Amino acid sequence: MVMDLKEKTKTESIYVPDIATITEIKDLTPTEKQFKIKIDDPVKRKNFNFLPGQFVELTVFGIGEAPFSIPSSPNNKDYFELCVRSIGSVSAALHRMKAGDKVGIKGPLGKGYFPYEKMQGNNVVIVAGGLGMAPVRSILLQILEDRKSYKDVTLIYGCVDPQSMLYKDEIKKLQESKELDIKLTVDRPDNSWKGAVGVCTNLIPQLKYQPQDTYIIVCGPPVMYKFVIIELEEKKYKPENIFLSLERRMECGVGKCNHCHIGNKLVCVDGPVFSLWEIKNLKEAI
């Protein structure tokens, strides 16, 4: 069977990164930086349309590539942002780069995303742990930009300590605006911390929303998921209305390395966002 030219070009484009420029770098915590990235080709930049929860595969030339979820608003067509923790060769190399340096971008990738349209007219609860705040920031911004289309919105965010908290300034402004209910907690408080102490699952019992009109978004370290789900099920929230990002399992981003294989699904191809209903019986998932 001969692949036609159009199909071949589309297939090859998955493996060929677009050249992009880092236009701004911001320190978020001692270990995380935010990178503002602009695709060089204006046509490709205009056509870079992603949904909240999708990701890109970023190439640091001469080092390698790695997948990163997109934490910026899907409505911003001029640039996008990435939040990167320095934990591997690619991320460490990225942390050494400066504004004006070039990277490669493949994406947006993945077909699973946070279904913001389904959530309209309902309450939304976002549960984030540590670096998990970055992937959910995209759906949070999407909701805030169309706030009237949603009922009550609650953000539950837990970190190891206050210094590890991402987007501190943004969260403070949101607390002041009262556009949503924000519940923060840390495991190891310092003298300046005035909020709750403990894991974020401790805050889930405080939720008063009814299951029939509530959607839940969850993203954080893998160990967190099991305990969050136990608390959500205790409150009878529907598995088809609970959405989890499994982006930390990914590696190649295009379904070739099999690193993110769970049951009959590949996280990078079928996800990275799944409803709990989809993966409830896949033991490898949670």
C-alpha positions, 0 to 999 in steps of 0.5 A, a space after each residue: 500500500 502506497 501512502 499518498 503525499 498528503 498523508 506522508 507529509 502529515 506523518 513526517 511533520 509529527 517528527 520534525 520540530 518547528 523552530 521557536 524562540 524563547 522570548 522571556 524567562 521567569 523564575 517561579 520557584 527555586 526549581 521551576 522556571 516559566 518560559 514564554 515561547 514564540 514559534 518563528 514561522 508566523 503561519 505555523 504560529 497562527 495555526 498553533 491551536 491547543 486545548 487545555 491539557 494538551 502538551 508539546 514535545 520540546 527539543 533542546 538541540 544537541 541535548 534531546 527532547 521532552 514533553 511539557 504540558 502547556 499552562 498558558 491560555 488557549 486563547 493567546 495566539 501570539 505565544 505560549 508558556 511552559 513551566 519547567 522543573 529542572 530534573 533531567 538533561 533536557 530541562 536542566 539545559 533549558 534552565 541554562 538558556 536565555 531569552 533569544 535562544 532557539 528551541 524545537 517545538 512539536 505539537 500541540 500533541 494528545 487528543 485528551 483535554 479538560 472538557 471546558 465546554 461540558 463544564 459550562 453551567 456547572 461547578 468546577 473543582 480543580 485539585 492540584 499538587 505541586 507541579 500539577 498546578 502548571 497543567 491545570 493553569 490552562 483550563 483555569 485561565 480558560 474558565 476565568 476568561 469566560 467566567 459567566 459561563 460557569 457556576 462556582 469554581 474552587 481551586 485546591 492547591 497543595 505543595 511541600 512548602 510555601 517556597 514550592 508554590 507556583 504562580 504565587 502572585 497570580 493566586 494572590 490576585 485571584 484571592 483578592 478578586 474573589 472570582 473563585 474559592 481558593 484553598 491552599 495547603 502545605 506539608 511543611 509551613 514556615 513562620 510566614 504561612 497562615 494557611 492550612 497544613 497537610 496534604 490537599 486531600 484534607 481539603 476535599 471533605 470541605 466541598 459542598 457541591 452536589 455531584 449532579 452539577 460538579 466537574 472535578 479536575 485533578 493533576 499532581 504527583 502520581 501518589 496523590 491520585 489514589 487518595 484524592 479519588 478515595 475522597 471524591 468517591 466518598 462524596 459521590 462525585 461521578 467518575 465520568 465527571 472527574 478528569 485526571 492528567 497523566 502527563 507525568 508518564 509521557 516521554 516521546 510524545 507520539 506513541 512510539 516508545 511505549 513508556 506511557 502504555 496503560 492497558 489498551 491506551 497510550 497516555 501521549 496519544 489517547 490522553 494525557 487527560 482521561 476521565 476516571 470512568 475511562 481508566 477506572 479499571 486500568 490498574 497501571 493508570 492510578 
